[in-house]
Amino acid sequence: MIETIRQQVLPHYGLEGSAAKIAPLGNGHINDTYLVSWDEGNMVLQKLNTDVFKTPWTLVENAGLISQHLGEKEGAEYGLKVVSPKVTAEGELAVDLGEAGFWRAIRYLKHSSSIEVVGNEEQAEQAARAFGHFARALCDFDAAQIGDVIPKFHFLPGRIAALEQAVRDNKAGRLDGCRDWVDFALSQQGLLDELAELEPKLPLRVCHNDTKINNMLFDKRDDSAMAIIDLDTCMKGHLMYDFGDMVRTFTSPEAEDSTNLDRVQVRPAIFAAICRGYLAELGDVMQESERSSLWLGARIMCLMIGIRFLTDHLNGDVYFHVHREGHNLDRAANQFTLYRSLLTQADELKACVGC
């Protein structure tokens, strides 16, 4: 892969491959990401997973439009830094090398850092405020400009149907080893009735759709919020899913693939901090229906991501990167455990969002 980057990708960015340092960056589930450094600068280079993102030009064009919109507000209405695309020497947003991959480059932010597990309430509130600030800055962005890179991405009925199909197919012969979790997931379909009643009342907004804690960068110099990154799944949607994904990825003291299930739980103080930060930015923007949807969004995202991991496990690990045998099943068990923790603390947590 490194030689492909040196010989075939970097020349499109006007770089001599032999003069650049290339190192893997981050631990994303989908794309392959590298930091490219040379004497005069650096950039982040990504090979997009076109099995997942089947219309990669739509993805980079969406990200370009959103970055441009935020860039026009940077330093004034928008207090975060913008991770903008770097165009090629030919003036394009990406390089399509066919079998050698679809590549794009974005701005690298010096002094930036990310975390995998939220350590305290301050981090949670700060990150939630940053994601809320991002959403607020896009309230005047014309959502009709952007396409759906993954249709029905946050669509619980479709995810449940995909799990049911994976159970019927049992392609990898793994059903017997996870039947209890399958039965649990399919027993939670009462959420579909809540969703069918509430969703038609919600406005469509441009949403990030992947508000994991490691998609918010901190400034290493003072631990302040620096930037929202990974605009790959920015699409039209509902704020409850962005809120729910923060709950899913901020509140547990364990990483999402941890097998220490006795430690996987929703920390109420972190949940409350998310609510404070997010509503501080969006409380006067949200419609009442959106605020009342947040508790549903928290439950849906924990359950739905667990279902997605479980489906991929049954299908033979064809979507998410895995690093050990049973990795996706571990992730699924983790998320279902977190979902159960939400349910057992429902009264206390619902009060934080005013439900």
C-alpha positions in Angstrom: 0.0 0.0 0.0 2.8 2.4 0.9 4.4 2.0 -2.5 1.1 2.6 -4.3 0.8 5.8 -2.4 4.4 6.9 -3.3 4.2 5.9 -6.9 0.6 6.5 -8.0 -1.1 8.8 -5.5 1.3 11.5 -4.3 2.3 12.6 -7.9 -1.3 13.8 -8.3 -0.7 16.2 -5.3 2.6 17.5 -6.8 4.7 15.5 -4.4 7.8 13.4 -4.9 7.0 10.1 -3.3 10.5 9.3 -2.2 10.7 12.5 -0.2 7.5 11.9 1.8 7.1 10.1 5.1 4.0 7.9 5.2 2.5 6.4 8.4 -0.9 4.8 9.3 -3.2 7.2 11.2 -6.1 6.4 13.5 -8.1 3.2 13.8 -11.2 3.7 11.7 -13.4 0.7 10.9 -13.9 1.5 7.2 -11.3 3.5 5.4 -7.4 3.2 5.3 -5.9 6.5 6.6 -2.3 7.8 6.5 -0.4 10.8 7.5 1.8 12.1 4.8 4.6 14.5 5.8 7.3 16.3 3.8 9.6 19.2 4.5 7.1 21.9 3.6 4.0 20.4 5.1 1.7 17.4 5.7 -1.8 16.1 4.9 -4.1 13.2 5.7 -4.5 10.8 2.9 -7.4 8.2 2.8 -8.2 5.3 0.6 -12.0 5.1 0.7 -13.7 1.8 1.0 -15.8 1.7 -2.1 -17.5 -1.5 -1.1 -19.1 0.6 1.7 -19.1 4.0 -0.1 -20.4 3.0 -3.5 -20.6 6.6 -4.8 -17.3 8.0 -3.6 -17.5 11.1 -5.7 -20.8 12.0 -3.9 -18.9 11.6 -0.6 -16.1 13.9 -1.5 -18.4 16.5 -3.1 -20.6 16.5 0.0 -17.6 17.0 2.2 -16.3 19.8 0.0 -19.6 21.7 0.1 -19.9 21.4 3.8 -16.3 22.4 4.4 -16.7 25.4 2.2 -19.9 26.4 4.1 -18.1 26.1 7.5 -14.9 27.7 6.2 -16.9 30.9 5.3 -17.9 31.1 9.0 -14.6 30.0 10.5 -13.3 32.4 13.2 -16.6 34.3 13.4 -19.8 32.3 13.6 -17.9 29.0 13.6 -15.4 28.7 16.4 -13.8 25.4 15.4 -11.2 24.7 12.7 -12.4 23.2 9.4 -10.8 20.1 8.0 -11.0 21.1 4.4 -10.1 18.9 1.3 -6.9 19.3 -0.6 -7.4 19.3 -4.3 -5.1 17.5 -6.7 -2.8 19.2 -9.2 -5.6 18.6 -11.7 -8.0 20.5 -9.5 -10.0 17.4 -8.4 -11.3 16.5 -5.0 -9.9 12.9 -5.3 -7.9 10.5 -7.3 -9.6 7.4 -8.8 -7.0 4.8 -9.6 -9.4 2.0 -10.3 -8.2 -1.3 -8.8 -5.5 0.7 -6.9 -8.2 2.6 -5.0 -10.1 5.8 -4.7 -8.0 8.4 -2.7 -8.6 11.8 -1.2 -6.5 14.2 0.9 -7.6 16.5 3.6 -6.0 19.2 5.8 -4.0 18.0 8.7 -4.3 20.0 11.9 -1.1 20.5 14.0 -1.3 20.0 17.7 -4.5 17.9 17.4 -5.3 14.8 19.3 -8.2 12.4 19.8 -9.4 10.1 22.5 -11.1 6.7 22.4 -12.8 6.7 25.8 -14.2 9.7 27.6 -12.4 10.2 30.9 -14.5 12.8 32.6 -17.6 15.0 32.4 -15.6 18.0 31.1 -14.4 16.1 28.0 -18.0 14.9 27.4 -19.6 18.3 27.7 -16.9 19.9 25.6 -17.2 17.4 22.8 -21.0 17.4 22.8 -20.9 21.2 22.6 -18.6 20.9 19.6 -20.9 18.6 17.8 -23.8 20.8 18.6 -21.8 23.8 17.4 -21.2 21.9 14.1 -24.9 21.2 13.7 -25.9 24.7 14.5 -23.5 26.1 11.9 -25.2 23.9 9.3 -28.7 25.0 10.1 -28.6 27.5 7.2 -27.0 25.0 4.8 -29.2 23.9 2.0 -29.5 20.1 2.6 -30.8 19.6 -1.0 -27.2 20.2 -2.2 -25.9 16.9 -0.8 -26.6 13.3 -1.8 -27.0 10.2 0.3 -23.7 8.4 0.3 -25.3 5.4 2.1 -29.1 5.4 1.7 -31.1 4.6 4.8 -27.9 4.7 6.9 -29.6 5.2 10.2 -32.8 3.2 9.4 -33.6 0.8 12.2 -36.3 -1.2 10.2 -33.7 -1.9 7.4 -31.0 -2.9 9.9 -33.4 -5.3 11.6 -34.4 -6.7 8.2 -30.7 -7.2 7.3 -30.1 -9.1 10.6 -33.1 -11.3 9.9 -31.7 -12.0 6.4 -28.2 -12.8 7.8 -29.8 -15.2 10.2 -31.6 -17.0 7.4 -28.4 -17.1 5.2 -26.0 -18.0 8.0 -23.2 -17.5 5.4 -20.3 -18.0 7.8 -21.9 -20.7 9.9 -21.8 -18.7 13.0 -25.4 -18.6 14.1 -25.2 -21.2 16.8 -22.5 -19.2 18.6 -24.5 -16.1 18.9 -28.2 -17.2 18.9 -28.8 -15.6 22.3 -27.8 -12.2 21.1 -29.8 -12.6 17.9 -32.9 -13.4 20.0 -32.3 -10.4 22.2 -31.8 -8.0 19.3 -35.0 -9.2 17.6 -37.0 -8.9 20.8 -36.5 -5.2 20.9 -38.7 -4.3 17.9 -41.0 -2.2 20.1 -38.7 0.7 19.2 -40.0 0.5 15.7 -43.5 1.6 16.9 -42.0 4.6 18.8 -40.0 5.5 15.7 -42.9 5.3 13.3 -44.9 7.7 15.6 -42.2 10.3 16.2 -40.1 10.4 13.0 -42.7 12.1 10.7 -42.7 15.0 13.1 -39.0 15.7 12.9 -37.4 18.2 10.5 -34.6 17.1 8.2 -31.2 18.6 8.9 -27.7 18.1 7.7 -26.3 15.7 10.3 -22.8 14.3 10.9 -24.1 10.8 11.4 -20.9 9.5 13.1 -20.5 11.5 16.3 -18.0 9.2 17.9 -15.7 10.8 20.5 -12.7 10.1 18.2 -14.3 12.2 15.5 -13.8 15.3 17.6 -10.2 16.6 17.8 -8.8 18.3 20.9 -6.0 20.8 20.9 -3.0 19.3 22.8 -1.8 22.7 23.9 -4.8 23.5 26.1 -7.2 20.5 25.7 -9.8 22.7 24.0 -12.1 21.5 21.3 -10.3 22.0 17.9 -12.3 20.4 15.1 -15.0 18.0 14.0 -13.6 15.5 11.5 -14.8 12.6 9.3 -17.5 14.2 7.2 -17.9 11.0 5.1 -21.4 10.2 6.4 -22.8 13.8 6.5 -26.2 13.5 5.1 -29.8 14.7 5.6 -31.1 13.2 8.8 -32.4 13.8 12.3 -30.5 15.2 15.3 -31.6 12.4 17.6 -29.2 10.0 15.8 -26.2 12.4 16.3 -27.2 12.7 20.0 -27.6 8.9 20.3 -24.2 8.2 18.8 -22.6 10.5 21.3 -24.4 8.6 24.1 -23.2 5.3 22.6 -19.6 6.3 22.3 -19.1 8.7 25.3 -20.9 7.1 28.2 -19.2 3.7 28.7 -15.9 3.6 30.5 -14.9 0.8 28.1 -14.1 0.9 24.4 -16.8 -0.4 22.1 -15.0 -3.6 21.5 -14.1 -4.3 25.1 -15.0 -7.8 26.4 -15.2 -6.6 30.0 -19.0 -6.6 29.9 -19.3 -6.2 33.6 -17.8 -2.7 33.2 -19.8 -1.7 30.2 -22.5 0.7 31.4 -23.9 4.2 30.9 -22.3 6.6 33.3 -25.2 9.0 34.3 -22.8 11.9 34.9 -21.4 11.6 31.4 -24.9 11.3 29.9 -25.9 14.5 31.7 -22.8 16.3 30.5 -23.6 15.3 26.9 -27.1 16.8 27.4 -25.7 20.1 28.8 -23.1 20.5 26.0 -25.4 19.6 23.1 -28.4 21.6 24.3 -26.2 24.6 25.1 -25.6 24.9 21.4 -28.9 23.7 20.0 -31.5 24.2 22.7 -32.9 27.3 21.1 -32.7 25.7 17.6 -34.4 22.4 18.2 -38.1 22.0 17.8 -40.0 20.4 20.7 -40.4 17.2 18.7 -36.6 17.0 18.3 -35.9 17.4 22.0 -38.4 14.7 22.8 -36.7 12.4 20.3 -33.3 12.5 22.0 -34.1 9.6 24.4 -35.3 7.5 21.5 -32.2 8.3 19.6 -30.0 7.2 22.4 -31.7 3.8 22.6 -31.9 3.3 18.8 -28.2 4.0 18.2 -27.0 1.6 20.9 -29.3 -1.2 19.7 -28.8 -0.5 16.0 -25.0 -0.4 16.0 -25.1 -3.6 18.0 -27.3 -5.1 15.3 -24.9 -3.9 12.6 -22.0 -5.6 14.3 -23.9 -8.8 14.8 -25.1 -8.8 11.2 -21.5 -8.4 9.9 -20.4 -11.2 12.2 -23.0 -13.5 10.7 -22.1 -12.4 7.2 -18.4 -13.2 7.7 -17.0 -9.7 8.6 -17.5 -8.1 5.2 -18.1 -4.5 6.4 -16.2 -3.5 9.5 -12.4 -4.0 9.8 -11.7 -6.8 12.3 -8.5 -7.5 14.2 -9.3 -10.8 15.9 -11.6 -13.8 15.7 -15.1 -12.9 16.8 -14.3 -9.2 16.9 -17.6 -8.1 15.5 -19.5 -10.4 18.0 -17.5 -8.8 20.8 -18.6 -5.4 19.6 -22.2 -6.4 19.3 -22.2 -7.9 22.8 -20.7 -4.6 24.1 -23.3 -2.5 22.5 -26.2 -4.6 23.6 -24.9 -4.5 27.1 -24.7 -0.7 26.9 -28.3 -0.6 25.6 -29.5 -2.7 28.5 -27.8 -0.2 30.9 -29.7 2.6 29.3 -33.0 0.8 29.9 -32.2 0.1 33.6 -31.5 3.8 34.2 -34.3 5.2 32.1 -36.0 7.4 34.6 -32.8 9.2 35.7 -31.4 9.6 32.1 -34.7 10.8 30.6 -34.9 13.6 33.1 -31.6 14.9 31.8 -33.1 15.6 28.4 -36.4 16.8 29.8 -38.5 13.8 28.8 
